[in-house]
Amino acid sequence: MARGSWPDSEWAQQALKLPLRISEEADVEMAEAVRWYEEHLLGLGGEFLAAVDAAVARIEANPQIGSWTPGVDDEDIRRIFGRRFSCHVV
């Protein structure tokens, strides 16, 4: 579909949409963190997972949010910090 046929805001959103990748290492690290929080307080692991899901949704909605990741040359890879839990999502 040609750019001229899309409303400008929709075209911009599509142009900025980057693929979301979750590495196996990150998935394992998240599962370990969920277990750790759950062992310390019943239900806290689920709250942590919900916070990570919310951060991922924010990244999907606006891929340019966050700061560049130190030591990573790819400027498309950003990180945002969790609001409640001391972690960041890259």
Phi, psi and omega per residue, in radians:
M1 nan 2.303 -3.100
A2 -1.256 2.619 -3.108
R3 -0.994 -0.718 -3.073
G4 -1.064 -0.370 -3.111
S5 -1.565 -0.141 3.113
W6 -1.696 2.565 2.937
P7 -1.091 2.507 -3.048
D8 -0.940 -0.764 -3.092
S9 -1.150 -0.670 3.114
E10 -1.152 -0.739 3.124
W11 -1.067 -0.750 -3.127
A12 -1.118 -0.721 3.125
Q13 -1.087 -0.755 3.130
Q14 -1.149 -0.672 -3.123
A15 -1.165 -0.563 -3.109
L16 -1.541 -0.194 -3.072
K17 -1.202 2.089 3.124
L18 -1.944 2.673 -3.140
P19 -1.181 2.429 3.090
L20 -1.556 2.225 3.132
R21 -2.175 2.274 3.053
I22 -2.097 2.005 -3.086
S23 -1.278 2.775 3.097
E24 -1.085 -0.677 3.115
E25 -1.073 -0.757 3.120
A26 -1.150 -0.684 3.128
D27 -1.096 -0.744 3.114
V28 -1.146 -0.755 -3.141
E29 -1.086 -0.704 3.126
M30 -1.155 -0.736 3.122
A31 -1.085 -0.694 3.095
E32 -1.129 -0.705 3.123
A33 -1.156 -0.701 3.099
V34 -1.043 -0.816 3.121
R35 -1.064 -0.769 -3.120
W36 -1.062 -0.863 3.136
Y37 -1.089 -0.693 -3.114
E38 -1.161 -0.626 3.106
E39 -1.163 -0.506 -3.103
H40 -1.492 -0.530 3.112
L41 -2.777 2.095 -3.120
L42 -0.964 2.199 3.132
G43 1.688 -0.324 -3.102
L44 -1.212 -0.554 3.091
G45 -1.090 -0.725 3.093
G46 -1.141 -0.644 3.095
E47 -1.165 -0.668 3.084
F48 -1.103 -0.803 3.135
L49 -1.067 -0.707 3.096
A50 -1.101 -0.660 3.111
A51 -1.159 -0.712 3.097
V52 -1.133 -0.769 3.105
D53 -1.025 -0.712 3.124
A54 -1.134 -0.693 3.113
A55 -1.136 -0.733 3.108
V56 -1.109 -0.703 3.110
A57 -1.107 -0.680 3.091
R58 -1.115 -0.690 3.118
I59 -1.162 -0.765 3.131
E60 -1.091 -0.662 -3.130
A61 -1.246 -0.539 -3.108
N62 -2.566 1.481 -3.046
P63 -1.052 -0.312 -3.097
Q64 -1.573 0.034 3.114
I65 -1.289 2.868 3.083
G66 1.555 -3.134 -3.118
S67 -1.916 2.832 3.075
W68 -1.142 2.694 -3.092
T69 -1.661 2.114 3.138
P70 -1.000 2.387 3.103
G71 1.444 0.015 3.133
V72 -2.012 2.143 -3.083
D73 -1.353 -0.408 -3.091
D74 -1.317 1.953 -3.098
E75 -1.223 -0.220 3.086
D76 -1.350 -0.262 -3.141
I77 -1.604 2.018 -3.096
R78 -2.095 2.956 3.064
R79 -2.362 2.559 3.009
I80 -2.226 2.605 -3.096
F81 -1.638 2.485 3.088
G82 -1.158 2.598 -3.108
R83 -1.463 -0.675 -3.072
R84 -1.804 -0.688 -3.069
F85 -1.768 2.582 -3.103
S86 -1.444 1.479 3.133
C87 -2.750 2.941 2.989
H88 -2.367 2.690 3.132
V89 -1.900 2.198 -3.117
V90 -1.844 nan nan
